[in-house]
Amino acid sequence: MADAKSLVDALVRSRRGGLAAGAALGGLALVAGLAYRAVRGEAAPAAATASFAEVNEDEARLMLRAMVAATVADGMVDADERRRLDAAVEAAGVAPDGRAWLDKELADPADVDEIADAVNDPDAAARIYAAARLAIAADTLQERQFLKMLAEALDVAEEAAGRVDRELAG
């Protein structure tokens, strides 16, 4: 699927709440800034955010897989989540094969080990965790458990995952 970066961008932009305003910079830049702050514990300088945001299509596809898996972690895609996904697909101008890929992923989402096995860079791990956390409200026990397992599988420090959670909750 060649539209992964644009779909991640659209999904992040569709997030409601105070953080969505920051998406004017671009969804991937928002994910990168969030991940940078989580890992480094400080605000990212513009140059660092730009380099941290250099996400290739393979990493974007992995982000999408993590976002979808987080979305269905509680066993269902509720009406609001489905509307968000459909709106993001529309906004991203995803081709029919991309829609088919997303439907397949929703029906059979990746597990945390499958996602983590494809990551070998701590910065990428932080970006993937941040993208998954951005995808959901984390308002169910299953969603919170999924995020905890994902952070552990990706070797994202508990402190860094906590920073992402606090920033998104605030």
C-alpha positions, 0 to 999 in steps of 0.5 A: 500500500503506497498511501500509508504516509498520507493515511497516517497523516489523515488519521492523526489530523482527524483526532479530536481535542487540543492536540489536533490543532498541532496537526496543522504541521502535519500528522507525521510531524505531530507523531514525531514531536510527541515521540521525541518529547517522550524519549528525550523528555524535552521539547524538540527543536524544529530541526530535530523534529524534522529529522525525527519525522523522516518516516518511510512508507514501510514505517508508516505502514507499520504505524498504521498496523499499530494504529489499527490494532490499537483501534480494535484492541477492545474487540470492536470498532465503534461508530466514532472510530469507523467514521474517523477511519473512513474520513481519514481514508477519504481525506488521504485519497487512498486508492481502492487497494489501500481501502482493501488493505485497511479492511483486511487489517481491521479484520485481522489486526497485527499483534504486538509481537508482529509489530515489534519484530519489525522495529529495530530502532528506538526512535522508530519504536517511540514513533510507532507507540505514539501513533498507536496511542494517538489512534485511540482514547485508551478509555477501555481496559483492553486498549490500555492493556494493548498499549502497555504490551505494545510499549513493552514489546517495542522496548519503549521505556515506561517513563516515555510511554507515560509522557505520551499518555500524559501529553495526550490526556492533557 
